[in-house]
Amino acid sequence: MWWCPHWPITWQRSYAVARQWWLERDGRVGWARLPVETAFEGEALGRWVRAQRAGWAGLDQEQRDLLAALGIGEDQELAAARAAAAAKPKVSRSDRFALGVAALVQFVEREGRGVRVKRQHVEELELVTVGAGGKESVETVSVSLGTFLNNTKARRAKLTPGQLAEHGVEWA
């Protein structure tokens, strides 16, 4: 399998450079601390190692085995961040739209009708969530109201009549 791998030859060449770097340092290499600008034998070794550690899940098991033999492993911080992002509940389009409308209502109540919302304006909403056992908690959510209005305006043909007009948006 090593004489004809199914991954790109450029990967194999970069691996060979990393292995040579590792051999020249008698196996004492701190791959996690290797600066990204490190170059060896004309190869951007630091950048390549960082890409392998970040893309660990996308590598073949044989590639992982080759890297592990050199002491290169998955970036644990990045893996934990990805796992946390995957565990976050997905928010549907209609839920995001409802958050945008709620932010607009809050803004109009505070500032009054006819006040222009700047593109970069972020509205902070306090939402009451019910957790396990019926325990309520208050969660603060940041809604990019200016962006929401700009995107909604661009897609206004998909809105039903009056969907935003009742909240003081003139173009709805």
LOVEXLUM-675213 format. One line per 3 residues: number of its first residue (from 1); their letters; for each residue x, y, z of N, C-alpha, C. Coordinates in steps of 0.2 Angstrom, whole numbers, m for minus. Example, Ala and Ser with C-alpha at 12.3 -4.5 7.8 and 13.67 -1.06 7.14 Angstrom:
residues 2
1	AS	66,m28,39,62,m22,39,66,m16,39; 64,m11,35,68,m5,36,64,0,39
//
This chain:
residues 172
1	MWW	4,m6,0,0,0,0,4,6,0; 10,6,3,15,12,3,18,14,m4; 18,9,m8,21,11,m14,16,14,m19
4	CPH	10,14,m18,5,17,m22,m1,19,m18; 0,24,m14,m5,26,m9,m11,30,m13; m17,30,m11,m22,33,m14,m23,41,m12
7	WPI	m19,43,m8,m19,50,m7,m14,54,m11; m14,60,m12,m10,64,m17,m2,63,m15; 2,63,m21,9,63,m20,12,69,m17
10	TWQ	8,74,m17,11,80,m13,11,79,m6; 5,76,m4,5,74,4,11,69,5; 12,64,1,18,60,2,24,63,3
13	RSY	25,68,m2,32,72,m2,32,76,4; 27,79,7,27,83,13,28,79,19; 25,73,19,26,68,24,34,66,25
16	AVA	37,65,19,44,63,18,48,68,21; 47,75,20,50,80,23,49,81,30; 43,80,33,42,80,40,46,74,43
19	RQW	46,68,40,50,63,43,57,64,43; 60,67,38,67,69,38,69,74,43; 64,79,44,65,84,50,65,80,57
22	WLE	60,76,57,60,72,64,66,68,65; 69,64,60,75,60,60,81,64,62; 81,70,59,87,75,60,87,77,67
25	RDG	81,77,71,81,80,77,80,74,82; 82,68,80,82,62,84,75,61,87; 70,63,84,63,61,86,60,66,92
28	RVG	64,71,93,62,76,98,60,82,95; 54,82,93,50,88,89,44,89,93; 43,96,95,36,98,98,32,100,92
31	WAR	29,96,89,25,97,83,19,103,84; 16,102,90,11,107,92,14,114,92; 20,115,94,23,121,95,27,124,89
34	LPV	27,120,84,31,121,78,28,128,74; 32,133,74,30,139,70,27,138,63; 22,141,62,19,140,55,23,142,49
37	ETA	28,146,51,32,149,45,39,144,44; 39,139,48,45,134,48,45,131,41; 51,131,38,52,128,31,58,124,32
40	FEG	58,118,28,63,113,28,63,110,21; 69,110,18,70,107,11,65,110,6; 64,116,7,60,120,2,52,119,3
43	EAL	51,115,8,44,113,10,41,118,16; 35,120,15,32,124,21,30,119,26; 34,117,30,33,111,35,28,113,40
46	GRW	29,119,43,25,122,49,18,122,46; 17,125,41,10,125,38,7,119,37; 11,114,34,8,107,32,7,104,38
49	VRA	11,104,44,9,100,50,3,103,53; 2,110,53,m4,113,56,m10,110,52; m10,110,46,m15,108,42,m17,100,43
52	QRA	m12,96,44,m13,89,46,m16,88,52; m14,92,57,m17,92,64,m24,94,64; m25,100,60,m32,103,60,m37,98,56
55	GWA	m34,95,51,m39,91,47,m38,83,48; m36,82,54,m35,75,56,m41,70,55; m47,72,56,m53,68,55,m54,66,47
58	GLD	m51,71,43,m52,69,36,m46,65,33; m42,63,37,m36,59,34,m38,52,34; m35,48,30,m36,41,30,m32,38,36
61	QEQ	m34,32,38,m31,29,44,m24,28,43; m22,26,37,m15,25,36,m11,31,36; m14,37,34,m10,43,35,m10,45,42
64	RDL	m15,44,46,m15,45,53,m9,41,57; m9,35,55,m4,30,57,3,33,56; 4,35,50,11,37,48,13,44,52
67	LAA	8,48,53,9,54,56,10,53,64; 6,48,66,7,46,74,14,43,75; 17,40,70,23,37,71,29,42,72
70	LGI	27,48,69,32,54,70,30,58,76; 24,56,79,22,60,85,18,66,83; 15,66,77,10,71,75,3,68,77
73	GED	m1,72,80,m7,70,82,m12,76,81; m19,74,82,m24,79,81,m23,85,86; m25,90,83,m26,97,87,m31,96,92
76	QEL	m30,94,98,m35,93,103,m40,99,105; m37,105,105,m41,111,106,m46,112,100; m44,111,94,m48,112,88,m53,106,88
79	AAA	m51,100,90,m56,95,90,m62,96,95; m60,99,101,m65,100,106,m69,106,104; m67,111,101,m71,116,98,m76,114,93
82	RAA	m74,109,89,m78,106,84,m84,102,87; m82,98,92,m87,94,96,m92,98,99; m90,104,102,m94,109,105,m99,112,100
85	AAA	m96,114,94,m100,117,89,m106,111,87; m103,105,86,m108,100,84,m113,98,89; m112,99,95,m117,98,100,m122,103,101
88	KPK	m120,109,99,m125,115,99,m131,113,95; m137,115,98,m143,113,94,m143,118,88; m145,115,82,m146,119,76,m152,123,76
91	VSR	m152,130,74,m157,134,74,m160,135,67; m167,134,67,m170,133,60,m170,141,57; m172,141,51,m173,147,48,m178,151,51
94	SDR	m184,148,52,m190,151,55,m188,154,62; m184,150,66,m182,152,72,m177,159,72; m173,159,67,m168,164,66,m172,170,64
97	FAL	m177,169,60,m182,175,58,m186,178,64; m188,173,68,m192,175,74,m187,179,79; m181,177,79,m176,181,83,m175,188,80
100	GVA	m174,188,74,m174,195,71,m180,199,72; m186,196,71,m192,200,72,m192,203,79; m190,198,84,m191,200,91,m186,206,93
103	ALV	m180,205,89,m175,211,90,m177,217,87; m181,217,82,m184,223,78,m189,226,83; m193,222,86,m199,224,90,m196,228,96
106	QFV	m191,225,99,m187,228,105,m184,235,103; m181,235,97,m178,241,95,m183,246,93; m189,245,90,m194,250,89,m197,252,95
109	ERE	m198,248,100,m201,250,106,m196,255,110; m190,254,109,m185,258,113,m184,264,109; m183,264,102,m181,270,98,m187,273,95
112	GRG	m192,270,94,m198,273,91,m198,271,83; m204,272,80,m204,270,73,m200,275,69; m198,273,63,m195,278,59,m187,279,60
115	VRV	m185,276,65,m178,277,67,m174,272,62; m169,274,59,m165,270,55,m160,266,59; m160,259,57,m156,254,60,m149,254,56
118	KRQ	m144,255,59,m137,255,55,m135,248,54; m132,247,48,m130,240,46,m126,236,52; m122,239,55,m118,236,60,m121,235,67
121	HVE	m127,238,68,m131,238,74,m132,230,77; m131,229,83,m132,223,86,m137,224,92; m142,220,92,m147,221,97,m146,215,102
124	ELE	m146,216,108,m146,211,114,m153,209,116; m154,203,115,m161,200,117,m160,196,123; m164,197,128,m164,192,134,m170,187,133
127	LVT	m168,181,132,m173,175,131,m173,171,138; m179,169,139,m180,164,145,m181,157,142; m176,153,144,m176,146,142,m178,141,147
130	VGA	m181,136,146,m183,131,151,m178,125,150; m175,123,155,m170,118,155,m173,112,158; m168,107,159,m170,101,162,m174,102,169
133	GGK	m179,98,170,m183,99,176,m187,105,177; m188,108,171,m193,114,171,m189,120,174; m183,120,175,m179,126,177,m178,131,172
136	ESV	m180,137,174,m180,143,169,m173,147,170; m170,149,164,m164,153,165,m165,158,159; m161,164,161,m161,169,156,m155,169,152
139	ETV	m156,169,145,m150,169,141,m150,175,137; m144,178,136,m143,184,132,m141,182,125; m145,184,120,m143,183,113,m142,189,109
142	SVS	m136,189,105,m135,195,101,m137,194,94; m141,198,92,m144,198,85,m142,204,81; m138,202,75,m136,208,71,m142,210,67
145	LGT	m145,215,70,m152,218,68,m151,221,61; m145,225,60,m144,229,54,m143,224,48; m139,218,50,m138,213,45,m145,210,43
148	FLN	m149,208,48,m155,205,47,m160,209,43; m160,215,44,m165,219,40,m162,220,33; m156,221,32,m153,221,25,m154,215,21
151	NTK	m153,209,25,m154,202,21,m162,201,20; m166,203,25,m173,202,24,m176,207,18; m173,213,18,m175,217,12,m173,214,6
154	ARR	m167,211,5,m165,209,m1,m169,203,m3; m172,199,2,m177,194,0,m184,195,2; m186,201,1,m193,203,3,m198,200,m2
157	AKL	m196,198,m7,m201,195,m12,m204,188,m9; m200,185,m4,m202,179,m1,m206,180,5; m207,186,7,m211,188,13,m218,188,12
160	TPG	m222,187,17,m229,188,16,m231,195,17; m236,197,14,m238,204,15,m239,206,23; m236,211,25,m237,213,32,m232,209,37
163	QLA	m228,205,34,m224,201,39,m219,206,43; m217,211,40,m213,216,44,m216,223,45; m221,224,40,m224,231,40,m227,232,47
166	EHG	m230,227,50,m233,229,57,m228,231,62; m221,230,61,m216,232,65,m213,238,63; m215,242,58,m213,248,57,m208,248,51
169	VEW	m207,243,47,m202,243,42,m206,245,36; m204,250,33,m208,254,27,m208,250,21; m202,246,19,m202,243,13,m205,236,13
172	A	m207,234,18,m210,227,18,m217,227,15
//
